Each structure stands twice: as C-alpha cells, then as structure tokens.
C-alpha cells in the first residue's frame, strides 16, 4: 500500500511545534507523551559502547587489542558523560578473568588483554560498560563472544555432533565425538572414559574405544522434562605412552523440536482485519532453523502458508474470523512435525500496518474494528527518546493513515505507538531506518595493489559524509592475515550493527552484521521481519506516562575518587574528622581533606594508574587516633547468563584449527629464540587419594584446621611465581571468582568474601598486598556448614590466610590493623600497551626468525585531518596470502563508518 497523502481526518502535528502549540493544553495526550519522553531522555540519556577487536578469535599467549567507542543519545554522538570504561574478560563459567578500567577521552578509549599461556581454552566473552550504563541493566552492555584455543600444549582436538529422537516420554541423544591431532590425524583405537552431565546432574558414565576415524559414539536418554540449560561431556582419552588427556565438550541443549513464536504486527489479531504475522523458529541451540507448513483454522481449513525466509524468521498474512481459532502445522528440517497455536484474535481493537519498503517514506495504515468508531487516537514516532513524528485522528475514523518522511528520523530503530484518547498505548511497531545520509563513506586504499612478504605497506584513509564533505573523526584499524584467520563477514559484529541495532534490543540477534554488510532489498526485507519479532524495551510507556522514571543508582564516572567514612570503633560517625591520603608511587603525593558532619569524606577528580597503593590516615577533629576508616565499595555487576549464548561454539578447537596450526608454529619459533611471553608448561598429572583434613600449622579456622571446602598449601603456592597472593588464587579456587583482586563466592556475588589473616578480620582488597612467599596455607569456606560459625560476617564466604611463622619470610599480621591508618589499592586506570611489530628497515631486526604473525598491525588512535584523510604504515608478516584491513570509526556528528579492504601478499 502506498499512500500519497494523509488520509482525511489524520492530522499531522509538526514535532517542532509540539512544545509551543500545546503548552497550555496540559491534558493533551501528545504534549504529555512528548514531555515524558523529553524528561526521560534528558534525565537519563543512554550510553552505548562498541569495541573493535583486532580479530575474531585467539590462542593462549596472544594479545587481544581493542578500541572502544562510547556514544550517548539517539544521534550516537561521542559521549562526554562518562570518563571511565570497564572492560572484562569472562570465561564460560561466568568468572571474570581480567578486568581493566580505561580512561575515556572525547568518547573513545583503547586497551588490551594479555592471554596467559596458562589460560584454559574455551569460550570466553568480553563485556564493556560505563558506570552510568549500569542503570539500564546488563542487557545493554557490550558483549562479544570469543573462542580461545590452545595449540601450545593441546595435543587432542575434538569435534562433536548430536542427533535426537523421541523415546517414550524422554528423548534419546546420540553423540559422536571425533578425536584428532593438530594435523587432523585421528586417534584410532584409543580408550576413552566419559561422563555426561545435564543441568549439573550426572546422566551417564562409561568407557569406550575410538574407531578407525577417531570417533566415539555415546548414546543416552534425557528423561527429564525440565528445560536443558547447560550440559557437558567430559572425556579422558588415553594417548601415547599411557598418558591421559582430558577434554570437555559443550552439549547442545537436548531438544529436537524448534521453539516457534508468532508475532502479529503491532501486537494483536483483530477479527475481520487482514493482518501480517511474523514468526521465529529457534532451535535447541538458540539459532534460527528452517520450518515450513500451513496455518489452519479449527475446521482444518488452510488460511496461509508458512516458509522461513532468513535465520528461522518469516511472515504471512491472513484475516482472522470471529469464533475461530488458528494453529500452525509445522515440519522441521529432520522431518518431525508439530502444531503450535497462534495468539487468539479479539473482536475489538486496532491493527497498525507499516510498509517500510520505500526509500523516502514509511507508510502507516491503522484499521480499527467497528466498535472503535468515533474514538480519538494518537500516533507517536520516536527514536532515541526524541519525538520525531506525531499525529492524531481528528474525526474518530476507523480507517486512517499517513506517509511519514524517513528524514525525520536518524538511522536506527524507530518506534511507532498508537495511543487512545487517555494517552494509554494500544499498538506498537518498530521499524529500522537505514539511511545513507548519516553513514560515513570510509575509503581505504594501499600504496600498491600487491605486496611481498615483509614489505612495507602504507594504508590511506579518506573519510567523507554522504554529500562528499570531509569527515573529521576518530577511527581504528586492524590488519590480519585472513589466510590464517578465516572470517565470515555476516558472523562479525561491527560498529553499525552494534550501535544502531543490537544495543537497543534486549534479546539475542543472530548474525547482526548480515543486515549491514551488503544492504539491498533482500537484507532490508529480512531486517523488517526481524523488527516484527522484536520490541523496544528501553522504557515502558505506562510507567513513563505515570511519571515513574527509572531510579538512577549509578552516577557517571567522570574521573576516579576515593571516598568513605571516618567512624569510631563502635561504628558511630566522626564529625569533621581529618583525613590524609598519600602515596610514594611515582614520587610523593599527599592530599588531605576534612570530613563532614556525618563523617563522610571524598577525594575527587583523581587520575591514577592501576595497582597504586595508597595510605590513608584519619584523626578526630582534636587529633585523636582511635578511629576506623570505612571506604565505599562499588561491587561490579554480577555476571548473568550470556545473552549471546547461541554464538558459543560447541567445537571451539575444530573451528580454530587453521588458526591454531599457525599459532603452534609461532609459539615454537618464539620459544626457540627465547622471545615472547611464554611459560614453561608442565604435563598435567592427576593424583587421587583419600580426602583428609591436612594438619595446618597456625590455622585460624574456627571449624578446626583444614575443615574447609578447599585448602591450598605453601608447597603449591611457592611454585606459581606470583607477585601477590590474589594473583596466585585466581582461577584456582572452586566456586570463587575475583573482581579487581577481590574474591567473591559464586553463591553470593554481590558481597565480597570475608578475609581473615592470622585470625584478624581485614578488608578483602588487602589480599593484593600479601606476598605469596609469606603464606603457609589458604582455607576457603563457601558452604553453610563451614561459614555458619562466622555468623553474618561469613554470609558471603570466608577466605582464611595463614602466614608462615619465623624463618626467612616472617610476616607480622598484627601490623595489618592500626587505628586510624589503612592501606588501599583501588582500581586505577589501565595504561594500554603499545602494539609491537618488527620493522624490517631496521638493521637490528632479526630476519632469521620466521614471521608468523596473524595480527599484522593494530592502529588504535587514528584521527582524520580537516580534509578527512589519515594514513598509517607497517610491514607485512613473512607469509603470503590475503590480508584484511578493517577500518571503523565515528565523527563528531555521530555518523558511523566501517570498511573492509583486502590486498594480496605474493
């Protein structure tokens, strides 16, 4: 349907006049709606984060390089709201393995993670957010899944496949696991012990032998009716020299049928009104699956055909009738069949039909049932909290519509809502506005068409707006050897897909980059179907219009601060107390302040590097020393279920095989020349013995020495080579995660564990000050049976440090507590490392070393000049192949750009 002009009775209201035209009409719904949106967007402007990474997956020993872009508001301008960004590396057990805080300047920041050789291979995710973004919830944080493989010590690689079949009231699962080495040679005739666990319950335990192709077949019955949320198959395969290698394989959720949901356009099916219905079929792994079938009524009459169009999504249209019910008869890829009920239709209401195919205009048609005759309605179109379109039905017609110019909206998600006369929302439809006018044209070229290995390359960038005006902006660039790092463009996330699409939606979006890589009529139609299956949920209309605005719990973090209270030993505030903060790191720094009447103090507007130790000294107003310093703590957000879980790879090692073969060769080459940051890896040996409580000298455990959930003694700690004890314990304590060096029990992630050193209760962050060489043992208390004796102090778990007594490393724990004095190592700003690559025009460069780099170059801070140009230079690696250059960035107006450029190295 193409409407050339507004239908009679549908009055379009100029948005720019809303504030004045209705200023005296306090009861006008449009004014009320516009005012509520304006207050929400001004009081709680939303920030978004995007990280460009140097490549899509990694190996242990690699570095992850990233550039962060922080935007604010619906026009995606670089944010001046926040001055700090948190970036975390989280493992598949939802434990934070690394955390850096980065200074944000003019909306950008950059940093890196060094992946230790001792890191366990598997599926990880990177999470990034500002403190202000915590008000919106973790659903709106930046999150990206990455696979990390291990070619340095890994000798066995697995690949698993699963088939499902119905068996009585349960389900039979047939798993085939293939075992091979890095060269894809099978482990044939090898004995394998296996254990199958679903939802943390053991389903099967057994033993088998691989066949000539290296395959092991395992069959089991999933008899539970509960949904499968997690599952793993743990295997121990005997390889050469009677050595055993353990492998853990993710088990896809055990369901053969897809979950199919139906979404009537604008929310409802109304009898007698032809409606478009979108559907989404999702498999057990969370990814879209193909289905086909038909829609039938309760007389078995077919009313529509169903066929998926893209990633399990599609749409159809039909006219529901009063007194009838409808269901879909579906056939799945494996031939199985099922029926799913459609939402019930209603006799009264409206249907809002939107046609987004025209390049210039959005066509809206609203059709109501006869019972809606004479009722006033309003339409609001908003984007990013800004009303871009408003109209009202002046004569109560039940059939009206309009053409809405797309240039009223910025690129991104636009929400159209139909309101009744009282201002209550009735129908909703979101559409995606995909302009080219606010997308940067980023031209990327090289100084030659083809290059030789180790040859110098110059990359030129020319950034322009759509009208060919130079674009001054911030950019970053990654160059990889695509022959060693295979990439699928549709599977990537880019600055366009993240800022314009996924950051505004709570749910998982499969292959978001597909909609931006090659924009055409097909991708636009598929994107519109995606919009039909989604909802805009940054706010709820009913709460907003009732004046119930979100509570602002977290303030923007402009700089760093150290704040807290001065209290008496009995916990009462010390008014007007004096407090001094000083450190000798990087030179002597001293600053003091006076607490307020409630004993509160704050050292604001500070900038300091991470891991700097401060000393705080507090006194009463009269100089008394017998006071305590209680610092404010802001716990990190809990790590909830990964919303991008469907992207997690079951066969991470197999998917990385090409990359890991090169990684292994690079690892060996660097080890041969004694370069790189590599650890001497020892073969894993498992010793099983009867559990007993170790006799721990000087234990302060109130349950008795060794009566703990886990004990680690000095003979283990002394071999780890850590600088501080918190570094030694990270990743080695069961059921404990570390955030910023502070331990949290997975049973209570909002409260740090109580730290006890030689019987003295201390703050949890003091852990980072204890040298491992001084520690005799560590006792971990997590379960209620072990923590109950500690009362409320033990509710978050207890970590007991027993130090050595006498001898060379005497540690006087009694000096930890001194009234009015405390040491504190806050989370400071991380200083990003400089990307290093060999320079072959330097005669000192050792050219005998094979250059097997996969990240050829990383450019974190590219600023285009006033003519929109920038450039950078680097040397190719030593390998031939296709090199891939990805340039992304943003200008001052919030225009985004992304370009992929390739060249040959021959």
C-alpha positions, -999 to +999 in steps of 0.1 A: +000+000+000+014+034-010-005+064+004+003+096-015-011+119+012-025+117+047-060+101+048-087+125+057-091+130+094-054+121+102-038+154+113-001+155+113+014+177+140+047+194+134+070+180+161+090+212+163+058+230+174+047+205+200+063+223+229+047+256+220+014+246+202+003+226+232+020+244+260-014+255+276-031+222+269-019+202+299-044+174+292-034+169+256-020+134+253+006+143+227+020+170+249+020+147+278+038+119+258+063+144+244+070+159+278+075+125+294+100+114+267+119+147+269+123+143+306+134+106+303+159+114+276+173+145+294+174+129+329+186+095+318+205+098+284+215+063+274+251+054+266+262+027+242+296+010+238+312-007+209+346-024+209+365-031+177+388-061+183+418-069+162+405-104+152+375-127+159+393-155+179+426-161+197+450-186+211+466-187+246+497-165+246+480-140+223+471-104+229+436-090+225+437-054+212+406-033+213+393+003+207+362+015+225+337+039+212+312+053+238+282+072+224+253+090+240+217+097+229+197+088+199+221+106+175+250+084+186+274+113+193+306+105+212+299+108+249+312+134+272+291+119+300+315+092+312+352+094+318+358+057+326+350+024+309+351-011+324+362-039+301+362-075+314+372-109+300+348-135+313+351-173+310+323-198+302+318-203+340+309-166+342+341-158+361+358-125+354+394-135+345+406-100+337+393-065+343+407-031+332+394+003+338+401+027+309+401+065+308+376+077+282+386+109+264+361+125+240+341+093+239+370+069+229+394+046+248+417+017+239+433-012+258+444-048+256+443-081+274+474-104+275+462-141+274+485-161+296+498-194+284+482-210+314+447-198+304+423-227+298+410-229+263+373-225+257+346-199+250+350-165+266+332-132+263+343-096+265+319-073+284+322-035+284+302-008+301+303+025+319+291+030+354+262+050+341+251+022+318+245+000+349+213+019+354+199+004+322+209-031+331+234-056+318+212-064+288+225-032+272+262-038+279+285-045+250+292-083+249+311-103+224+319-140+224+354-151+215+369-185+213+404-190+228+422-221+217+455-237+229+480-250+204+510-247+228+502-278+249+470-291+234+476-324+216+440-336+212+412-317+193+376-326+194+345-321+173+311-332+184+278-337+166+244-346+181+212-362+168+179-365+187+150-389+186+119-393+207+117-423+230+086-429+251+084-399+275+120-390+271+145-383+244+174-403+231+206-384+223+232-398+200+265-380+203+296-386+181+329-372+193+358-371+170+394-370+184+423-359+162+456-342+165+465-307+151+472-323+116+437-339+116+451-374+121+426-394+140+432-411+174+421-446+164+417-474+189+421-452+219+404-459+252+381-431+264+364-427+298+334-403+296+309-386+319+277-369+307+262-341+329+230-321+321+219-293+344+247-302+368+234-338+372+252-369+360+233-387+333+258-413+321+292-426+330+311-451+309+340-463+288+345-468+251+371-470+223+375-448+193+370-463+158+394-461+128+382-425+121+388-414+157+351-413+165+335-423+198+297-428+199+278-422+231+240-426+235+220-416+265+184-408+275+173-374+287+143-383+307+138-350+325+110-327+314+129-297+327+145-275+300+181-281+295+201-250+304+236-265+303+253-297+296+289-311+292+305-343+281+339-348+299+362-373+283+396-387+293+414-402+263+445-424+266+471-413+241+507-424+235+529-435+264+498-442+285+492-405+290+457-393+295+442-360+281+410-346+295+386-328+272+353-311+280+328-307+252+297-285+254+265-304+250+239-286+229+205-283+246+188-317+241+157-309+220+149-318+185+120-295+181+123-258+175+106-232+196+082-213+173+066-180+183+042-158+164+041-120+164+010-102+150+021-069+135+016-041+161+006-066+188-029-081+181-051-100+157-084-084+153-113-103+137-122-091+102-090-072+097-063-086+075-031-088+095+006-096+089+020-121+113+058-127+117+072-158+132+105-170+145+117-206+148+146-212+172+164-245+176+177-260+208+210-242+204+192-208+202+198-203+165+172-199+138+161-231+120+141-236+088+104-246+091+076-249+067+039-256+070+005-240+070-019-222+092-053-239+096-084-229+115-105-251+138-123-266+108-089-276+093-093-250+066-059-237+054-057-199+056-019-193+050+013-210+041+044-208+062+080-207+050+111-193+067+129-166+048+161-160+069+175-175+100+143-191+111+122-160+105+094-152+081+059-137+078+025-144+063-009-126+062-045-137+068-078-124+080-090-139+113-127-145+118-148-143+149-154-177+166-124-194+151-091-204+164-059-209+145-028-231+147+002-238+126+010-272+114+048-273+110+075-296+095+111-293+108+143-300+089+147-335+103+111-344+091+095-342+125+062-324+128+044-303+154+015-279+158+017-245+175-013-223+184-014-188+171-023-160+195-061-157+200-078-130+179-101-104+195-133-087+184-123-051+193-092-032+187-068-017+161-042-031+137-013-008+127+002-018+093+036-004+084+053-006+050+090+003+051+100-006+016+100+029+001+134+047+002+119+081+013+087+074+033+072+050+058+036+041+050+013+037+080-022+025+079-044+020+110-076+000+108-100-004+137-129-026+144-164-010+140-166-006+178-137+019+176-158+044+155-157+079+169-128+074+193-098+097+191-063+081+187-028+094+185+004+082+168+038+089+182+070+081+163+102+083+185+138+074+181+163+075+210+138+093+233+131+121+208+097+126+193+103+127+155+066+124+144+033+130+160-003+128+146-038+125+158-071+111+144-094+141+145-127+126+134-127+092+150-124+073+117-115+036+120-095+037+088-068+062+085-031+065+076-002+087+065+032+088+048+060+096+072+092+111+058+122+090+069+144+120+070+126+130+102+144+101+119+181+092+124+194+058+113+185+031+138+153+018+154+122+039+153+092+031+174+056+039+163+030+037+190-008+041+188-024+057+219-060+060+229-077+093+239-065+089+275-029+085+264-026+048+270-006+027+245-026+004+223-004-009+195+033-008+188+055-014+158+093-008+155+110-003+121+146+002+112+156+034+094+186+027+072+198+060+058+230+065+038+230+102+047+243+097+082+267+069+074+303+078+067+319+067+034+353+055+045+376+049+016+406+026+022+434+021-002+470+009-002+500+024-020+503-007-042+479-034-055+501-063-044+530-067-020+557-091-010+562-107+024+578-083+050+573-054+026+564-020+039+527-010+034+510+023+036+473+024+041+454+056+032+420+065+046+396+091+032+365+097+053+336+116+038+300+123+046+273+111+022+274+145+004+312+141-001+323+166+026+355+157+046+347+139+079+368+147+109+365+118+132+381+091+154+389+057+138+408+025+144+422-002+121+431-039+123+451-058+097+451-096+098+463-124+076+429-138+065+446-169+052+454-178+088+424-162+104+393-172+083+365-147+088+328-148+079+316-112+075+280-120+084+291-135+118+310-105+129+297-076+149+305-041+136+301-006+148+270-001+126+252-033+138+262-027+175+253+010+178+223+011+155+207-024+162+218-048+189+225-022+216+188-012+216+174-047+219+175-069+250+173-102+231+199-121+211+203-111+174+218-137+152+243-125+125+236-088+130+263-078+105+243-095+078+220-066+076+248-041+071+275-059+050+256-056+017+225-035+020+199-044-006+162-051-010+166-087+004+185-077+035+161-048+041+131-071+040+148-096+063+156-067+087+119-056+087+109-092+097+134-090+125+118-058+137+084-076+137+098-102+161+114-076+185+102-049+209+117-016+220+122-020+258+145+008+269+114+021+287+078+011+294+052+036+282+028+030+311+054+037+337+068+067+318+034+083+314+027+077+351+058+097+360+076+066+372+111+072+358+139+048+363+159+051+395+193+065+390+215+044+412+248+047+394+263+081+386+285+089+356+322+082+365+340+113+352+373+106+370+384+084+399+377+091+435+384+076+469+356+081+494+343+067+526+336+075+563+355+080+595+339+061+624+346+053+659+355+017+669+318+013+678+307+023+643+295+059+650+304+087+626+333+110+635+322+145+625+347+169+610+375+144+612+407+150+593+420+125+567+452+124+547+458+104+516+494+098+503+515+075+482+551+073+472+544+056+438+559+077+411+570+104+436+555+116+468+518+126+466+499+140+496+465+154+499+441+160+528+406+169+535+380+173+563+350+150+567+315+165+570+292+163+600+283+127+592+320+117+590+319+114+552+349+123+530+358+121+494+390+127+473+375+136+439+388+143+404+417+119+408+436+102+380+460+074+389+473+042+374+461+008+383+478-011+412+490+020+431+489+016+468+477+045+489+479+050+527+450+068+544+454+084+579+424+096+598+422+116+630+393+132+650+389+169+649+410+171+680+437+148+667+426+116+683+439+084+666+414+058+678+392+058+647+384+035+618+383+043+581+355+026+561+359+030+524+330+030+499+328-001+478+310-004+444+307-041+436+310-050+399+278-061+382+271-098+386+279-119+356+245-132+345+237-156+317+253-146+284+226-133+261+247-143+231+250-179+243+238-192+209+271-179+194+291-202+217+309-228+197+305-265+206+336-274+187+359-244+196+391-264+189+379-276+155+367-242+144+401-228+153+422-255+136+436-234+108+445-206+132+459-229+159+483-247+134+499-213+128+497-205+165+516-236+173+543-229+148+546-193+160+548-205+196+576-229+188+595-203+168+594-178+196+604-203+222+633-214+201+647-178+201+637-171+237+613-144+228+576-138+236+559-141+270+557-178+274+555-200+304+572-234+307+543-258+305+543-290+326+523-321+317+492-324+338+493-352+364+462-362+384+467-378+417+438-394+435+439-402+472+415-404+501+404-370+512+416-359+547+419-327+566+456-315+564+472-306+597+477-269+591+501-252+614+488-219+629+454-223+613+429-196+623+399-217+611+372-217+637+360-250+623+393-266+631+425-267+610+417-279+574+379-282+579+373-262+548+358-265+513+393-262+498+428-259+511+459-247+493+492-250+510+526-233+505+541-262+485+517-253+458+519-215+461+557-214+461+558-229+426+534-204+410+557-174+407+530-149+415+537-114+429+507-112+452+485-139+467+454-128+449+472-134+416+480-170+427+445-178+438+426-165+407+413-194+387+424-220+414+396-216+439+365-236+433+333-216+435+352-183+438+356-155+413+378-125+415+369-090+405+396-064+407+416-087+430+387-091+454+373-126+460+335-133+457+318-166+463+296-177+433+269-183+459+269-146+468+283-125+441+271-092+455+291-094+487+329-099+489+342-128+509+354-120+545+392-121+545+409-133+577+447-131+581+461-150+611+428-146+629+425-108+621+395-096+601+406-073+573+392-058+541+391-081+511+412-058+490+441-063+514+447-096+497+467-079+470+493-067+495+503-102+508+534-118+492+528-155+484+561-164+499+548-155+533+517-177+531+516-211+548+481-220+537+448-208+523+415-221+535+383-215+515+349-216+533+319-214+510+292-238+521+269-230+550+283-259+571+317-241+571+306-205+572+278-207+598+302-203+627+312-169+614+277-155+616+268-125+594+305-119+586+306-152+568+274-148+547+295-141+516+320-168+523+353-167+542+389-168+529+415-176+556+451-168+551+476-185+575+510-170+573+544-186+580+558-181+614+595-174+619+622-182+594+632-161+564+598-148+554+582-138+587+551-118+582+537-099+612+500-099+606+494-080+638+506-049+619+478-051+594+454-032+617+464+001+631+438+025+644+433+055+620+456+041+593+449+018+564+464+009+531+443+008+500+449-003+464+419+010+444+412+001+408+430+027+387+433+034+350+450+008+329+478+021+307+474+004+273+504-012+258+519-002+225+513-027+197+547-041+186+556-054+152+590-059+136+604-031+114+623-046+086+640-014+076+659-015+109+692-035+105+689-046+141+657-067+133+664-104+134+652-116+100+661-152+107+630-156+129+600-168+109+574-140+110+541-159+115+520-131+129+483-132+124+475-097+136+498-078+112+490-043+125+468-026+151+461+011+150+441+023+180+442+060+176+435+073+141+423+109+138+414+122+103+425+157+094+403+185+084+403+171+048+391+137+061+424+119+055+447+097+076+473+071+070+495+045+087+524+023+078+536-012+088+555-042+075+538-074+063+544-107+080+565-134+064+536-153+049+518-150+016+481-147+015+451-124+016+455-096+042+423-080+055+421-044+067+391-033+088+386+004+095+359+016+118+351+050+134+327+079+141+327+116+135+316+145+158+280+143+144+276+107+154+279+094+118+293+059+118+315+042+093+330+008+086+350-005+056+367-038+049+397-037+024+418-066+012+451-069-006+474-097-017+508-107-004+525-128-031 
